[in-house]
Amino acid sequence: MTSMSIHTIQYIAVIGSTCFLFFIMGLIHQKKIRENYSLVWLFFGGVFMVISLWRGSLELIAGMLGIAYAPAALFLLLLLAVISILIHYSIVISRQSETIVKLVQEVGLLKMAVNIKEAKPWKQ
Amino acid sequence: MKDKAFRVLAIVPAYNEEKTISEVILSIKQLDFGIDILVINDGSTDRTGMEAQKTEQALVVNLPANLGIGGAVQTGFKYALRNNYDIAFQFDGDGQHKALEIKKIIGPVMDSEVDVVIGSRFLKKHNGFQSTVARRIGIKIFEYLNMALIHQRITDNTSGFRAYNRKAIGFMADNYPTDFPEPEAVILIGKNGFRMKEVFVSMAARDQGTSSINGFRPLYYMVKVILSIFMCASRRRLR
C-alpha cells in the first residue's frame, strides 16, 4: 500500500510537471509571455520534472545540504524558485520603469515641439 | 560676472502649482539677463500647464504622466543639452526659491569657478525659512554622509536650487537620479569629478501646496535616500 502511494505521488508529480511545462510553452506559443521572461519558469519546471522522474535526486540534494528530512529539501527548492522568480520580476519592473520615464520625457518634449511648430507654421 | 552672452535656461518643475506658477515665471523674467524658462508640468491634475502657458514667457513641457521631481528635472536637462544651453538652473515652481538669488547661484558657473552650484539655506544663520527641526536633522545626516563619502561638506543636500554648466548638463541629462534625487545627485556630482560649491541663499516657506514628503513618508524617504546614496557611492565613476 505504501509503495503504491509512493508511486501515485510520483505519477502525480510527473503529470503535474509535464502539465506545468506545457502550460508555460503554451503561453509562449500564444505570445502571452516573451521567451526571455519565461526562462526562469522553464528552468524550475525542468528542475521539478527531474525530481519527479528521479526520486533519488531529492534525497541526494537533501544529503548534500545536510537536510535530514528529504521532503524539506523540496520546500527549499520551491522557495528558491519563488524567490528567484520574484527577484527577476523586480529587475524587469525596474527596467520597464526606466523605459517609461524616458518615454514620458520624450513625449512631453515632442508635444512641446509640435505645439511650437503648429503655432508658428511659417518657421520651418 | 563676465559679459560673454551665456544662454541660460531655468528648469522649473511643477506639480499642481497653478496658484504660484505664473508668479514664479514672471519673477524670473523680471531679471534683466534674458533667461529662457522651461516649465516641466509633471502630470499635474490642475491648471498648472495652462497657467504657465498663459504668461507667454515660458516654454511648457506637459508630461503625460507624473514622473516625480527627478524625472521632471531630467527632462529639463535633456532639453538644455539638445538646445545648447551654457547654463541651466533648477528653480522650483512652488515659490520657495527667490528670483533675486538666481544671480548668486549662476555667478560661479558663469565665471567657470565650478561646474555645479548649490543654493544652501544653512551656510549662514539667518531669519529666512530653514525648514522644520525633523527635516533639519535629516539634512544633517546627509551632510555627514556626504563628508564621509565624497570628502566635501555640503550643508543643504535637499536643496533643489542648483545651477549647472554645459558639462554637468550633459552628464545629468543621462544620469540624473529619479524619485528623491537631490542628495543622491550631490554624491553623483562629487564622485564623477565635477567641481561643486555651495552659496548661501535664503528661501521662502512654500506659498502654496504641500511638500511631497509628508505623513508616513519621511521614514521611507530617509531609508530610500540613504540606500541610494550608498549605492551611488559604491558604483564606478561614469566619466
Interface residues (C-beta under 8 A of the other chain):
Chain A: S97 I100 V101 V104 Q105 V107 G108 L109 K111 M112 I116
Chain B: I40 L59 V60 V61 N62 L63 P64 A65 L67 G71 Q74 T75 K78 Y79 T178
